[in-house]
Amino acid sequence: MSTTTQARPLFAAKLTPHNSLTGNGQRIVIAVMVVMASVPGMVFFSMGAWPIVGFMGLDILAVWWALSAARRNGRAFEEVTLWRHQLDILKVDGKGQRRSFSFNPLAVRLVIDRDINERTRALHLRGADQTLEIGAFLAENEKSSFAKAFGTALRQARR
């Protein structure tokens, strides 16, 4: 990413979203749903209301699709690397598409958007010609913690 010959960056972080469900966990959730839906499904089928079984299957399919989309989006990450004369941001989405951004640390500002209760809602990097949101998938406390650490490193790069 950086052509800087400096041995170590001033700051480096890899931001990743919270992933609480593994692939095996997803299979277990779907299996439990199938088992739980099969009992009322058999009752409705025996009563002649067989279309309800199909709708129950559609519900399970919708949950599977939602969990799969959440796991795919959970593979996204951002790498923030601050060198003395350059700030590099690499954003990789859940599909693996990569976008990289570079800023001059002397000309970029870290803007922290807060709500009325002073909770961190968003982090933006504002340069001379572009604005970039970073860590959008992080929780409020994670954004706050990252902003403190990164803000300190950014001030250090300006000295």
Disulfide bonds with the S-S distance in Angstrom:
none
